[in-house]
Amino acid sequence: MTIVVVIIYYFTQLLAYAIFARTLLSWFPLDKESIIFQALDSLTDPILVPLRKVVPMIGMIDITPMIAIFLLFGIGQALAGAI
């Protein structure tokens, strides 16, 4: 059971860092069709797309990545406390 919790913990951390990387890369005028963007999109879209339906934008600012990171870190901390 502990190994499953550790794997899920590291997966949530990986997703949080992938969302952070996607957010940072979106600020730069890079090719959106590159393999890096496609990999980050396919990894983070299952989390961000459903949250975008629930969380409204604040003006022109999308706060969905920040909320997703907070949720993932919260899940990770709860799992770390369960070990």
N, C-alpha and C positions, 0 to 999 in steps of 0.2 A: 504494500500500500504506500509506503514512504517513497519508493522510486517513482510511482505514478504522480504523486504530489510534486515531487521535485521536477519531473519532466513538464508538468503543466505550469509550474512556477516559471521555469526558464522560457517556456513558450510564450507566456504572457509578457515577460520582459522583452523578448525578441519582437513581439508585435508592437509594444510601446515604442521601442527604439526605431522600428520600421516606420511607424506613423510620424515620429519626430523627424526622421530623415526625409520622408516624403514632403512634410511641411517645409522644411528648410530648402529642399531642392525646388519647390514650387516658386520660391522668390527669385530665382535666377532664370534668365532667358536661355534655357537649354532645350535641346531637342526632346520633346515629349514622347516621341516614338522610339526612344532608345531602350535598350534592354533593361537598364537600371530602372527607368520609370515604369516600364511594363511589369517588371518583377515586383516593385513596391506597390503598384496599383492592384495587382492580382492578390498580393498578400494582405493589403489593408482594406480593400473595398468591402469584404464581407463584414467588417466591423463599422466602417464609416458610413456606408450607404444607408443601413437601417437607422443609425443615429441621426443622419441628416433629415430623415422624415419626421423625427420627433423634436429635435433641437432647432429652433428658429435662428436665422442669421441675425446678427446685430449690425444693422446697416449693411455695409459691404464686407463685413468680417465674418468668416465662418469659424465658429468656436468649437465645432465638432471634434477636430483632432485633439484639442486640449481636454475636452470632456472624456474622450476615449482613452487618452493617456492616464488621466486620473482614475478612471474605472479599472483599467488594466493594472496599474500600480496598487490600487486598493485590493483587487483580487489576489495579486501576488503577495501582498503583506498578510492577507488573511490565510493564504496557503502556507506562508512561512511561519506563521504562528501555530499552524496545525501540525508542524513537523516536530 
